Amino acid sequence: MSDEIPLETRLNTETGRIRWHELERHFARGVVVRVTPDLDLVAVAAAFVRDDEATVMDWMNARRVWRAGTEDARDWHRRDPELWAVVAAPWVLVQEPA
């Protein structure tokens, strides 16, 4: 029997809320990835960790997952929203609450 915690469980415990000003340095490094509110943030993070390229590319092509850009940063800077975030190294996945 394995004592290893399932990936989704671990990612769920590592998911939390964070303000934009705390994410700015990660954005500057180019590692912030946006996830649309209709997707399960933990499931997306698990796909990144598992390197499930086909699924991630499907989401990216459908514009449901994308690297945060300058317009995103400007909007977040203006509003300073509280975002859900989880690390799927080297990426920081973020999602605005629905």
Biopython code that builds the backbone (N, CA, C, O; Angstrom):
import numpy as np
from Bio.PDB.StructureBuilder import StructureBuilder

atoms = [
    (1, "MET", "N", (0.846, -1.179, 0.000)),
    (1, "MET", "CA", (0.000, 0.000, 0.000)),
    (1, "MET", "C", (0.891, 1.241, 0.000)),
    (1, "MET", "O", (1.894, 1.306, 0.711)),
    (2, "SER", "N", (0.511, 2.202, -0.796)),
    (2, "SER", "CA", (1.293, 3.424, -0.923)),
    (2, "SER", "C", (0.715, 4.524, -0.039)),
    (2, "SER", "O", (-0.501, 4.688, 0.067)),
    (3, "ASP", "N", (1.615, 5.272, 0.591)),
    (3, "ASP", "CA", (1.192, 6.412, 1.402)),
    (3, "ASP", "C", (1.183, 7.699, 0.580)),
    (3, "ASP", "O", (0.942, 8.783, 1.112)),
    (4, "GLU", "N", (1.447, 7.572, -0.720)),
    (4, "GLU", "CA", (1.509, 8.753, -1.574)),
    (4, "GLU", "C", (0.123, 9.378, -1.726)),
    (4, "GLU", "O", (-0.868, 8.687, -1.960)),
    (5, "ILE", "N", (0.084, 10.686, -1.589)),
    (5, "ILE", "CA", (-1.173, 11.429, -1.724)),
    (5, "ILE", "C", (-1.483, 11.572, -3.212)),
    (5, "ILE", "O", (-0.601, 11.938, -3.989)),
    (6, "PRO", "N", (-2.726, 11.290, -3.626)),
    (6, "PRO", "CA", (-3.081, 11.467, -5.038)),
    (6, "PRO", "C", (-2.808, 12.904, -5.492)),
    (6, "PRO", "O", (-2.986, 13.856, -4.733)),
    (7, "LEU", "N", (-2.376, 13.035, -6.739)),
    (7, "LEU", "CA", (-1.994, 14.339, -7.280)),
    (7, "LEU", "C", (-3.093, 15.376, -7.113)),
    (7, "LEU", "O", (-2.823, 16.486, -6.653)),
    (8, "GLU", "N", (-4.329, 15.040, -7.478)),
    (8, "GLU", "CA", (-5.422, 16.005, -7.384)),
    (8, "GLU", "C", (-5.652, 16.457, -5.944)),
    (8, "GLU", "O", (-5.950, 17.626, -5.698)),
    (9, "THR", "N", (-5.514, 15.540, -5.000)),
    (9, "THR", "CA", (-5.680, 15.885, -3.586)),
    (9, "THR", "C", (-4.590, 16.855, -3.151)),
    (9, "THR", "O", (-4.862, 17.848, -2.475)),
    (10, "ARG", "N", (-3.351, 16.560, -3.545)),
    (10, "ARG", "CA", (-2.228, 17.442, -3.189)),
    (10, "ARG", "C", (-2.420, 18.830, -3.793)),
    (10, "ARG", "O", (-2.248, 19.839, -3.110)),
    (11, "LEU", "N", (-2.777, 18.875, -5.075)),
    (11, "LEU", "CA", (-2.979, 20.172, -5.729)),
    (11, "LEU", "C", (-4.131, 20.940, -5.094)),
    (11, "LEU", "O", (-4.067, 22.162, -4.955)),
    (12, "ASN", "N", (-5.175, 20.229, -4.712)),
    (12, "ASN", "CA", (-6.313, 20.890, -4.062)),
    (12, "ASN", "C", (-5.883, 21.556, -2.755)),
    (12, "ASN", "O", (-6.313, 22.668, -2.450)),
    (13, "THR", "N", (-5.037, 20.874, -1.988)),
    (13, "THR", "CA", (-4.584, 21.455, -0.718)),
    (13, "THR", "C", (-3.616, 22.620, -0.938)),
    (13, "THR", "O", (-3.434, 23.454, -0.052)),
    (14, "GLU", "N", (-2.996, 22.675, -2.121)),
    (14, "GLU", "CA", (-2.050, 23.742, -2.440)),
    (14, "GLU", "C", (-2.708, 24.918, -3.163)),
    (14, "GLU", "O", (-2.035, 25.893, -3.497)),
    (15, "THR", "N", (-4.002, 24.832, -3.404)),
    (15, "THR", "CA", (-4.738, 25.887, -4.099)),
    (15, "THR", "C", (-5.233, 26.911, -3.087)),
    (15, "THR", "O", (-5.728, 26.556, -2.018)),
    (16, "GLY", "N", (-5.095, 28.176, -3.434)),
    (16, "GLY", "CA", (-5.555, 29.217, -2.518)),
    (16, "GLY", "C", (-5.855, 30.503, -3.253)),
    (16, "GLY", "O", (-5.630, 30.621, -4.458)),
    (17, "ARG", "N", (-6.363, 31.460, -2.511)),
    (17, "ARG", "CA", (-6.682, 32.773, -3.081)),
    (17, "ARG", "C", (-5.489, 33.704, -2.903)),
    (17, "ARG", "O", (-4.785, 33.667, -1.895)),
    (18, "ILE", "N", (-5.288, 34.539, -3.919)),
    (18, "ILE", "CA", (-4.152, 35.450, -3.913)),
    (18, "ILE", "C", (-4.541, 36.723, -4.668)),
    (18, "ILE", "O", (-5.298, 36.674, -5.639)),
    (19, "ARG", "N", (-4.027, 37.836, -4.221)),
    (19, "ARG", "CA", (-4.290, 39.120, -4.877)),
    (19, "ARG", "C", (-3.292, 39.326, -6.024)),
    (19, "ARG", "O", (-2.191, 38.776, -6.025)),
    (20, "TRP", "N", (-3.715, 40.132, -6.991)),
    (20, "TRP", "CA", (-2.874, 40.390, -8.156)),
    (20, "TRP", "C", (-1.507, 40.921, -7.764)),
    (20, "TRP", "O", (-0.505, 40.480, -8.327)),
    (21, "HIS", "N", (-1.425, 41.844, -6.827)),
    (21, "HIS", "CA", (-0.119, 42.432, -6.492)),
    (21, "HIS", "C", (0.870, 41.374, -6.005)),
    (21, "HIS", "O", (2.082, 41.569, -6.097)),
    (22, "GLU", "N", (0.359, 40.255, -5.486)),
    (22, "GLU", "CA", (1.237, 39.161, -5.061)),
    (22, "GLU", "C", (1.678, 38.295, -6.244)),
    (22, "GLU", "O", (2.641, 37.536, -6.134)),
    (23, "LEU", "N", (0.980, 38.406, -7.363)),
    (23, "LEU", "CA", (1.300, 37.617, -8.558)),
    (23, "LEU", "C", (2.156, 38.373, -9.565)),
    (23, "LEU", "O", (2.690, 37.771, -10.498)),
    (24, "GLU", "N", (2.292, 39.672, -9.389)),
    (24, "GLU", "CA", (2.988, 40.492, -10.390)),
    (24, "GLU", "C", (4.394, 39.986, -10.699)),
    (24, "GLU", "O", (4.803, 39.981, -11.860)),
    (25, "ARG", "N", (5.123, 39.570, -9.701)),
    (25, "ARG", "CA", (6.500, 39.107, -9.956)),
    (25, "ARG", "C", (6.503, 37.839, -10.794)),
    (25, "ARG", "O", (7.408, 37.625, -11.600)),
    (26, "HIS", "N", (5.485, 36.992, -10.604)),
    (26, "HIS", "CA", (5.386, 35.778, -11.418)),
    (26, "HIS", "C", (5.010, 36.134, -12.857)),
    (26, "HIS", "O", (5.506, 35.526, -13.806)),
    (27, "PHE", "N", (4.129, 37.126, -13.010)),
    (27, "PHE", "CA", (3.786, 37.602, -14.349)),
    (27, "PHE", "C", (5.038, 38.132, -15.047)),
    (27, "PHE", "O", (5.249, 37.864, -16.229)),
    (28, "ALA", "N", (5.857, 38.871, -14.331)),
    (28, "ALA", "CA", (7.087, 39.430, -14.905)),
    (28, "ALA", "C", (8.018, 38.324, -15.402)),
    (28, "ALA", "O", (8.787, 38.533, -16.340)),
    (29, "ARG", "N", (7.950, 37.153, -14.776)),
    (29, "ARG", "CA", (8.761, 36.005, -15.203)),
    (29, "ARG", "C", (8.106, 35.247, -16.357)),
    (29, "ARG", "O", (8.714, 34.344, -16.931)),
    (30, "GLY", "N", (6.856, 35.615, -16.702)),
    (30, "GLY", "CA", (6.172, 34.968, -17.816)),
    (30, "GLY", "C", (5.591, 33.612, -17.505)),
    (30, "GLY", "O", (5.435, 32.785, -18.404)),
    (31, "VAL", "N", (5.260, 33.359, -16.228)),
    (31, "VAL", "CA", (4.798, 32.022, -15.851)),
    (31, "VAL", "C", (3.346, 31.968, -15.377)),
    (31, "VAL", "O", (2.898, 30.936, -14.879)),
    (32, "VAL", "N", (2.605, 33.075, -15.528)),
    (32, "VAL", "CA", (1.203, 33.086, -15.098)),
    (32, "VAL", "C", (0.330, 32.611, -16.255)),
    (32, "VAL", "O", (0.410, 33.129, -17.368)),
    (33, "VAL", "N", (-0.501, 31.617, -15.967)),
    (33, "VAL", "CA", (-1.403, 31.032, -16.956)),
    (33, "VAL", "C", (-2.830, 31.216, -16.474)),
    (33, "VAL", "O", (-3.161, 30.870, -15.340)),
    (34, "ARG", "N", (-3.676, 31.766, -17.345)),
    (34, "ARG", "CA", (-5.097, 31.981, -17.011)),
    (34, "ARG", "C", (-5.910, 30.743, -17.354)),
    (34, "ARG", "O", (-5.657, 30.058, -18.345)),
    (35, "VAL", "N", (-6.888, 30.479, -16.507)),
    (35, "VAL", "CA", (-7.816, 29.367, -16.711)),
    (35, "VAL", "C", (-9.223, 29.945, -16.617)),
    (35, "VAL", "O", (-9.534, 30.658, -15.663)),
    (36, "THR", "N", (-10.074, 29.647, -17.591)),
    (36, "THR", "CA", (-11.442, 30.170, -17.567)),
    (36, "THR", "C", (-12.211, 29.558, -16.397)),
    (36, "THR", "O", (-11.916, 28.442, -15.969)),
    (37, "PRO", "N", (-13.194, 30.290, -15.885)),
    (37, "PRO", "CA", (-13.942, 29.822, -14.710)),
    (37, "PRO", "C", (-14.737, 28.535, -14.926)),
    (37, "PRO", "O", (-15.113, 27.877, -13.956)),
    (38, "ASP", "N", (-14.997, 28.169, -16.177)),
    (38, "ASP", "CA", (-15.775, 26.953, -16.424)),
    (38, "ASP", "C", (-14.952, 25.678, -16.281)),
    (38, "ASP", "O", (-15.516, 24.584, -16.259)),
    (39, "LEU", "N", (-13.638, 25.797, -16.186)),
    (39, "LEU", "CA", (-12.780, 24.626, -16.000)),
    (39, "LEU", "C", (-12.453, 24.435, -14.521)),
    (39, "LEU", "O", (-12.455, 25.389, -13.744)),
    (40, "ASP", "N", (-12.176, 23.203, -14.151)),
    (40, "ASP", "CA", (-11.747, 22.873, -12.792)),
    (40, "ASP", "C", (-10.252, 23.188, -12.695)),
    (40, "ASP", "O", (-9.435, 22.533, -13.343)),
    (41, "LEU", "N", (-9.901, 24.175, -11.900)),
    (41, "LEU", "CA", (-8.512, 24.622, -11.789)),
    (41, "LEU", "C", (-7.579, 23.485, -11.384)),
    (41, "LEU", "O", (-6.474, 23.374, -11.915)),
    (42, "VAL", "N", (-8.003, 22.653, -10.465)),
    (42, "VAL", "CA", (-7.168, 21.533, -10.008)),
    (42, "VAL", "C", (-6.959, 20.526, -11.137)),
    (42, "VAL", "O", (-5.857, 20.002, -11.300)),
    (43, "ALA", "N", (-7.998, 20.251, -11.913)),
    (43, "ALA", "CA", (-7.869, 19.320, -13.041)),
    (43, "ALA", "C", (-6.907, 19.870, -14.094)),
    (43, "ALA", "O", (-6.128, 19.120, -14.681)),
    (44, "VAL", "N", (-6.964, 21.172, -14.327)),
    (44, "VAL", "CA", (-6.043, 21.792, -15.285)),
    (44, "VAL", "C", (-4.611, 21.695, -14.759)),
    (44, "VAL", "O", (-3.697, 21.347, -15.507)),
    (45, "ALA", "N", (-4.418, 21.997, -13.493)),
    (45, "ALA", "CA", (-3.078, 21.898, -12.901)),
    (45, "ALA", "C", (-2.554, 20.469, -12.996)),
    (45, "ALA", "O", (-1.378, 20.257, -13.293)),
    (46, "ALA", "N", (-3.410, 19.496, -12.748)),
    (46, "ALA", "CA", (-2.996, 18.092, -12.839)),
    (46, "ALA", "C", (-2.563, 17.753, -14.265)),
    (46, "ALA", "O", (-1.587, 17.029, -14.458)),
    (47, "ALA", "N", (-3.274, 18.265, -15.257)),
    (47, "ALA", "CA", (-2.891, 18.020, -16.652)),
    (47, "ALA", "C", (-1.522, 18.629, -16.948)),
    (47, "ALA", "O", (-0.722, 18.031, -17.667)),
    (48, "PHE", "N", (-1.246, 19.815, -16.400)),
    (48, "PHE", "CA", (0.067, 20.441, -16.577)),
    (48, "PHE", "C", (1.149, 19.588, -15.913)),
    (48, "PHE", "O", (2.189, 19.325, -16.517)),
    (49, "VAL", "N", (0.909, 19.160, -14.682)),
    (49, "VAL", "CA", (1.908, 18.369, -13.950)),
    (49, "VAL", "C", (2.172, 17.046, -14.664)),
    (49, "VAL", "O", (3.316, 16.599, -14.746)),
    (50, "ARG", "N", (1.121, 16.425, -15.177)),
    (50, "ARG", "CA", (1.259, 15.134, -15.879)),
    (50, "ARG", "C", (1.776, 15.304, -17.306)),
    (50, "ARG", "O", (1.991, 14.322, -18.016)),
    (51, "ASP", "N", (1.971, 16.544, -17.715)),
    (51, "ASP", "CA", (2.429, 16.852, -19.069)),
    (51, "ASP", "C", (1.487, 16.256, -20.116)),
    (51, "ASP", "O", (1.923, 15.669, -21.106)),
    (52, "ASP", "N", (0.179, 16.423, -19.870)),
    (52, "ASP", "CA", (-0.857, 15.947, -20.790)),
    (52, "ASP", "C", (-1.004, 16.975, -21.906)),
    (52, "ASP", "O", (-1.941, 17.773, -21.926)),
    (53, "GLU", "N", (-0.060, 16.931, -22.822)),
    (53, "GLU", "CA", (0.042, 17.952, -23.867)),
    (53, "GLU", "C", (-1.215, 18.044, -24.727)),
    (53, "GLU", "O", (-1.639, 19.147, -25.072)),
    (54, "ALA", "N", (-1.816, 16.917, -25.078)),
    (54, "ALA", "CA", (-3.004, 16.937, -25.943)),
    (54, "ALA", "C", (-4.153, 17.694, -25.284)),
    (54, "ALA", "O", (-4.793, 18.530, -25.921)),
    (55, "THR", "N", (-4.413, 17.405, -24.017)),
    (55, "THR", "CA", (-5.507, 18.071, -23.309)),
    (55, "THR", "C", (-5.216, 19.554, -23.131)),
    (55, "THR", "O", (-6.083, 20.394, -23.372)),
    (56, "VAL", "N", (-4.004, 19.876, -22.713)),
    (56, "VAL", "CA", (-3.632, 21.278, -22.507)),
    (56, "VAL", "C", (-3.728, 22.050, -23.824)),
    (56, "VAL", "O", (-4.228, 23.175, -23.842)),
    (57, "MET", "N", (-3.259, 21.466, -24.914)),
    (57, "MET", "CA", (-3.334, 22.145, -26.214)),
    (57, "MET", "C", (-4.784, 22.336, -26.655)),
    (57, "MET", "O", (-5.118, 23.367, -27.238)),
    (58, "ASP", "N", (-5.646, 21.359, -26.383)),
    (58, "ASP", "CA", (-7.075, 21.523, -26.696)),
    (58, "ASP", "C", (-7.637, 22.736, -25.964)),
    (58, "ASP", "O", (-8.341, 23.552, -26.558)),
    (59, "TRP", "N", (-7.325, 22.853, -24.670)),
    (59, "TRP", "CA", (-7.793, 24.003, -23.884)),
    (59, "TRP", "C", (-7.217, 25.304, -24.426)),
    (59, "TRP", "O", (-7.920, 26.310, -24.524)),
    (60, "MET", "N", (-5.936, 25.277, -24.777)),
    (60, "MET", "CA", (-5.300, 26.496, -25.284)),
    (60, "MET", "C", (-5.903, 26.899, -26.632)),
    (60, "MET", "O", (-6.175, 28.077, -26.861)),
    (61, "ASN", "N", (-6.106, 25.949, -27.502)),
    (61, "ASN", "CA", (-6.687, 26.249, -28.812)),
    (61, "ASN", "C", (-8.114, 26.769, -28.691)),
    (61, "ASN", "O", (-8.564, 27.550, -29.529)),
    (62, "ALA", "N", (-8.828, 26.341, -27.654)),
    (62, "ALA", "CA", (-10.196, 26.807, -27.412)),
    (62, "ALA", "C", (-10.218, 28.097, -26.592)),
    (62, "ALA", "O", (-11.288, 28.608, -26.263)),
    (63, "ARG", "N", (-9.047, 28.618, -26.265)),
    (63, "ARG", "CA", (-8.887, 29.852, -25.456)),
    (63, "ARG", "C", (-9.540, 29.702, -24.082)),
    (63, "ARG", "O", (-10.154, 30.632, -23.559)),
    (64, "ARG", "N", (-9.389, 28.513, -23.518)),
    (64, "ARG", "CA", (-9.873, 28.261, -22.161)),
    (64, "ARG", "C", (-8.707, 28.300, -21.177)),
    (64, "ARG", "O", (-8.901, 28.442, -19.970)),
    (65, "VAL", "N", (-7.494, 28.172, -21.712)),
    (65, "VAL", "CA", (-6.247, 28.258, -20.940)),
    (65, "VAL", "C", (-5.261, 29.029, -21.815)),
    (65, "VAL", "O", (-5.099, 28.710, -22.992)),
    (66, "TRP", "N", (-4.598, 30.048, -21.244)),
    (66, "TRP", "CA", (-3.610, 30.800, -22.012)),
    (66, "TRP", "C", (-2.656, 31.508, -21.062)),
    (66, "TRP", "O", (-2.973, 31.774, -19.902)),
    (67, "ARG", "N", (-1.473, 31.804, -21.600)),
    (67, "ARG", "CA", (-0.500, 32.560, -20.812)),
    (67, "ARG", "C", (-1.018, 33.984, -20.661)),
    (67, "ARG", "O", (-1.382, 34.627, -21.645)),
    (68, "ALA", "N", (-1.050, 34.468, -19.441)),
    (68, "ALA", "CA", (-1.546, 35.820, -19.178)),
    (68, "ALA", "C", (-0.699, 36.830, -19.939)),
    (68, "ALA", "O", (0.527, 36.737, -19.976)),
    (69, "GLY", "N", (-1.385, 37.800, -20.546)),
    (69, "GLY", "CA", (-0.705, 38.814, -21.335)),
    (69, "GLY", "C", (-0.776, 40.189, -20.692)),
    (69, "GLY", "O", (-1.284, 40.355, -19.583)),
    (70, "THR", "N", (-0.260, 41.159, -21.409)),
    (70, "THR", "CA", (-0.210, 42.531, -20.914)),
    (70, "THR", "C", (-1.597, 43.073, -20.599)),
    (70, "THR", "O", (-1.780, 43.748, -19.586)),
    (71, "GLU", "N", (-2.575, 42.786, -21.451)),
    (71, "GLU", "CA", (-3.940, 43.270, -21.200)),
    (71, "GLU", "C", (-4.508, 42.667, -19.915)),
    (71, "GLU", "O", (-5.182, 43.355, -19.148)),
    (72, "ASP", "N", (-4.234, 41.385, -19.683)),
    (72, "ASP", "CA", (-4.669, 40.752, -18.434)),
    (72, "ASP", "C", (-4.042, 41.475, -17.247)),
    (72, "ASP", "O", (-4.723, 41.791, -16.272)),
    (73, "ALA", "N", (-2.739, 41.732, -17.337)),
    (73, "ALA", "CA", (-2.025, 42.392, -16.241)),
    (73, "ALA", "C", (-2.575, 43.793, -15.974)),
    (73, "ALA", "O", (-2.743, 44.186, -14.820)),
    (74, "ARG", "N", (-2.853, 44.538, -17.030)),
    (74, "ARG", "CA", (-3.417, 45.884, -16.849)),
    (74, "ARG", "C", (-4.770, 45.818, -16.149)),
    (74, "ARG", "O", (-5.046, 46.585, -15.226)),
    (75, "ASP", "N", (-5.603, 44.892, -16.602)),
    (75, "ASP", "CA", (-6.929, 44.735, -16.003)),
    (75, "ASP", "C", (-6.810, 44.348, -14.533)),
    (75, "ASP", "O", (-7.484, 44.930, -13.683)),
    (76, "TRP", "N", (-5.969, 43.381, -14.229)),
    (76, "TRP", "CA", (-5.798, 42.945, -12.842)),
    (76, "TRP", "C", (-5.197, 44.059, -11.988)),
    (76, "TRP", "O", (-5.580, 44.231, -10.831)),
    (77, "HIS", "N", (-4.263, 44.811, -12.553)),
    (77, "HIS", "CA", (-3.659, 45.913, -11.799)),
    (77, "HIS", "C", (-4.726, 46.950, -11.429)),
    (77, "HIS", "O", (-4.743, 47.477, -10.316)),
    (78, "ARG", "N", (-5.601, 47.223, -12.373)),
    (78, "ARG", "CA", (-6.664, 48.207, -12.147)),
    (78, "ARG", "C", (-7.660, 47.716, -11.093)),
    (78, "ARG", "O", (-8.079, 48.492, -10.234)),
    (79, "ARG", "N", (-8.038, 46.447, -11.149)),
    (79, "ARG", "CA", (-9.080, 45.909, -10.265)),
    (79, "ARG", "C", (-8.537, 45.244, -9.001)),
    (79, "ARG", "O", (-9.250, 45.151, -8.001)),
    (80, "ASP", "N", (-7.279, 44.777, -9.031)),
    (80, "ASP", "CA", (-6.671, 44.005, -7.940)),
    (80, "ASP", "C", (-7.613, 42.910, -7.425)),
    (80, "ASP", "O", (-7.943, 42.880, -6.240)),
    (81, "PRO", "N", (-8.046, 42.009, -8.323)),
    (81, "PRO", "CA", (-8.973, 40.965, -7.895)),
    (81, "PRO", "C", (-8.281, 39.907, -7.048)),
    (81, "PRO", "O", (-7.060, 39.752, -7.081)),
    (82, "GLU", "N", (-9.087, 39.194, -6.298)),
    (82, "GLU", "CA", (-8.597, 38.020, -5.579)),
    (82, "GLU", "C", (-8.816, 36.830, -6.507)),
    (82, "GLU", "O", (-9.945, 36.548, -6.909)),
    (83, "LEU", "N", (-7.736, 36.136, -6.844)),
    (83, "LEU", "CA", (-7.769, 35.035, -7.795)),
    (83, "LEU", "C", (-7.486, 33.722, -7.088)),
    (83, "LEU", "O", (-6.785, 33.686, -6.076)),
    (84, "TRP", "N", (-8.037, 32.642, -7.629)),
    (84, "TRP", "CA", (-7.626, 31.316, -7.187)),
    (84, "TRP", "C", (-6.307, 31.012, -7.888)),
    (84, "TRP", "O", (-6.146, 31.348, -9.061)),
    (85, "ALA", "N", (-5.369, 30.388, -7.198)),
    (85, "ALA", "CA", (-4.072, 30.083, -7.802)),
    (85, "ALA", "C", (-3.541, 28.754, -7.291)),
    (85, "ALA", "O", (-3.789, 28.345, -6.156)),
    (86, "VAL", "N", (-2.801, 28.097, -8.175)),
    (86, "VAL", "CA", (-2.110, 26.863, -7.807)),
    (86, "VAL", "C", (-0.848, 26.782, -8.666)),
    (86, "VAL", "O", (-0.848, 27.192, -9.826)),
    (87, "VAL", "N", (0.214, 26.253, -8.086)),
    (87, "VAL", "CA", (1.473, 26.112, -8.808)),
    (87, "VAL", "C", (1.537, 24.728, -9.435)),
    (87, "VAL", "O", (1.344, 23.711, -8.768)),
    (88, "ALA", "N", (1.812, 24.715, -10.738)),
    (88, "ALA", "CA", (2.131, 23.493, -11.474)),
    (88, "ALA", "C", (3.474, 23.817, -12.126)),
    (88, "ALA", "O", (3.551, 24.127, -13.315)),
    (89, "ALA", "N", (4.521, 23.736, -11.319)),
    (89, "ALA", "CA", (5.846, 24.244, -11.681)),
    (89, "ALA", "C", (6.221, 23.879, -13.116)),
    (89, "ALA", "O", (6.052, 22.738, -13.545)),
    (90, "PRO", "N", (6.724, 24.855, -13.839)),
    (90, "PRO", "CA", (7.097, 26.204, -13.414)),
    (90, "PRO", "C", (5.948, 27.213, -13.490)),
    (90, "PRO", "O", (6.156, 28.403, -13.251)),
    (91, "TRP", "N", (4.761, 26.757, -13.816)),
    (91, "TRP", "CA", (3.624, 27.647, -14.053)),
    (91, "TRP", "C", (2.853, 27.975, -12.782)),
    (91, "TRP", "O", (2.798, 27.176, -11.847)),
    (92, "VAL", "N", (2.259, 29.165, -12.767)),
    (92, "VAL", "CA", (1.303, 29.553, -11.733)),
    (92, "VAL", "C", (-0.028, 29.713, -12.457)),
    (92, "VAL", "O", (-0.210, 30.651, -13.232)),
    (93, "LEU", "N", (-0.950, 28.800, -12.204)),
    (93, "LEU", "CA", (-2.256, 28.837, -12.847)),
    (93, "LEU", "C", (-3.198, 29.672, -12.002)),
    (93, "LEU", "O", (-3.269, 29.496, -10.785)),
    (94, "VAL", "N", (-3.923, 30.581, -12.642)),
    (94, "VAL", "CA", (-4.843, 31.462, -11.925)),
    (94, "VAL", "C", (-6.216, 31.429, -12.576)),
    (94, "VAL", "O", (-6.365, 31.186, -13.773)),
    (95, "GLN", "N", (-7.213, 31.685, -11.737)),
    (95, "GLN", "CA", (-8.598, 31.661, -12.205)),
    (95, "GLN", "C", (-9.402, 32.662, -11.396)),
    (95, "GLN", "O", (-9.331, 32.695, -10.168)),
    (96, "GLU", "N", (-10.165, 33.474, -12.105)),
    (96, "GLU", "CA", (-11.070, 34.382, -11.400)),
    (96, "GLU", "C", (-12.270, 33.581, -10.940)),
    (96, "GLU", "O", (-12.758, 32.721, -11.673)),
    (97, "PRO", "N", (-12.756, 33.852, -9.730)),
    (97, "PRO", "CA", (-13.958, 33.150, -9.265)),
    (97, "PRO", "C", (-15.121, 33.412, -10.220)),
    (97, "PRO", "O", (-15.270, 34.504, -10.768)),
    (98, "ALA", "N", (-15.929, 32.387, -10.398)),
    (98, "ALA", "CA", (-17.091, 32.509, -11.312)),
    (98, "ALA", "C", (-18.123, 33.457, -10.754)),
    (98, "ALA", "O", (-19.158, 33.681, -11.381)),
]
sb = StructureBuilder()
sb.init_structure("model")
sb.init_model(0)
sb.init_chain("A")
sb.init_seg("    ")
for serial, (resi, resn, name, xyz) in enumerate(atoms, 1):
    if name == "N":
        sb.init_residue(resn, " ", resi, " ")
    sb.init_atom(name, np.array(xyz, "f"), 0.0, 1.0, " ", f" {name:<3s}", serial, name[0])
structure = sb.get_structure()
